[in-house]
Amino acid sequence: MPDIGPDLAQKSLGDFAESFEQTLLKLMPEPEGMEGQVNDAMRYALMAGGKRLRPFLVTVAASLFSIEPKAAARVAAAVECIHTYSLIHDDLPAMDDDDMRRGLPSVHRKFDEATAVLAGDALLTLAFEILADKETHPDAEIRCELVSKLSAAIGVHGMVGGQMIDLKAENQSLNQMEIKRMQHMKTGALIVFSCETGAILAKVTDERRNALTGYAQDIGLAFQIVDDLLDVEGSSENIGKTAGKDVEAGKATLVSLMGVEEARKTADELVESSVRHLHVFDEKADILRSLAAFVFHRAH
Amino acid sequence: MPDIGPDLAQKSLGDFAESFEQTLLKLMPEPEGMEGQVNDAMRYALMAGGKRLRPFLVTVAASLFSIEPKAAARVAAAVECIHTYSLIHDDLPAMDDDDMRRGLPSVHRKFDEATAVLAGDALLTLAFEILADKETHPDAEIRCELVSKLSAAIGVHGMVGGQMIDLKAENQSLNQMEIKRMQHMKTGALIVFSCETGAILAKVTDERRNALTGYAQDIGLAFQIVDDLLDVEGSSENIGKTAGKDVEAGKATLVSLMGVEEARKTADELVESSVRHLHVFDEKADILRSLAAFVFHRAH
């Protein structure tokens, strides 16, 4: 377990989540006419809680380089739009078919399937609209890099491709390497992007950028394993969605492949490894170390 | 009917469509692993033909300002990715539920619904990846403007919002103004963007930009009315999808509201009006005038 305990991250995450909702609301397009149902669905999904892990990482990484809070807040909002879009589409009957999300009816249950597809599409689009806007950063090169890196992280070689593999994994068994690749694509790439945005906004291309992406890769996979552990061991209450769902669907996870104990050990190693990347930073990165402890804490 | 006949546009469109497919293929991401099914679906949808109207407009508008062909080709490809994504998602059972598209099984019929959702998502993402890439234009300000304008055209205040209204129109009747607003959002905004890209790439902000967007607004609505006329009068063969589908779904169109003759008259007026915008251009814009004649020709 890392030197620094989980309390700092846990408190910061909680405080952040609260203030971040205001940021999100301000950036939501106003409903205008008959299309307002899409706005309602976007807002419903965005405001349904969640840990806000990705925007938190954006904000913490940006603070390492003293980035202007407004820039970080907008990038954080864009990342949360992407994460939320992916949840809406993943929950669809044709995909993971999940009726509940974060303890509430998923978007296609609260509204309907068509609205869920469209709300996801609109959130995906809105993320790019936010990033490309001058308000995010005066330097267009930086804005373009944000758009480029984000699109690479969530396209067919990233999040979308990962979800495709995950769906296929219901019918064919993946080995450890394939599962790790799938999970890096499906959730890791966006977490890496979230951490990297700090370096992009600060135009830093040195070892500090690599430190952030290295940290993000390890902590991202650790988070995923812990989520899978909770899916096996936890209750629906703790994870906010139907427990045991992945197991029932016959989905391959590192937990199902390695067993609970081995998977927990792997998560622990990833947590340790994530922290080692942070030596290039001073105590400003303590919160990232504490976040690693938080993941360790959840796993045990 | 415009002074210039439809032949120039018809021939140019045909020639363009053929060469453009090569451009598209080069920009498609290579399938790598188990996620390859998404690549296959993206490619299937993109290569299923179509008039290639939007990329054609991008290319013609860019030629008015002597834009480098490579830049125009990449922007044209991005626009076609967006158009194709919208068709894939619109065809889904939860949306318009169309089994056929351009005379072929729609993506969710050829593959499955999950793959169709993901292929749409990936194409939407790819469009932004293409636009933000340095290869598209060395000037990051221009690339950001392309991303900004595109996202505004296709989000909840544009294409996505228009599709939401169109779905709602199955259950409640829209008046003429509401239908025009819906159609401007659903298809007009992307056509306007297609024409405007020439001015964006050339950093032109004068009356020539307004001329292009004015032309695009008129021709876009005219095209839509003609499509609706063909849906009422035409065969499945001509329009490449199930004929009479919109009528059957009880969808409000200007044709259903005004009747065939009145709608045709409106289309004619829009064609005339579209051409009037072009007086600021020399004979380089003849092809746009001919395109207007082509729309007129299709309407009669």
Interface residues (C-beta under 8 A of the other chain):
Chain A: P29 E32 G33 M34 E35 Q37 V38 N39 M42 Y85 H89 L92 A94 M95 H108 D112 E113 A114 T115 A116 V117 L118 G120 D121 A122 L124 T125 L126 F128 E129 L131 A132 D133 K134 D139 A140 E141 R143 C144 E145 V147 S148 S151 A152 I154 G155 V156 H157 V160 G161 G162 Q163 M164 I165 L167 K168 L174 E178 R181 M182 M185
Chain B: P29 E32 G33 M34 E35 Q37 V38 N39 M42 Y85 H89 L92 A94 M95 H108 D112 E113 A114 T115 A116 V117 L118 G120 D121 A122 L124 T125 L126 F128 E129 L131 A132 D133 K134 D139 A140 E141 R143 C144 E145 V147 S148 S151 A152 I154 G155 V156 H157 V160 G161 G162 Q163 M164 I165 L167 K168 L174 E178 R181 M182 M185
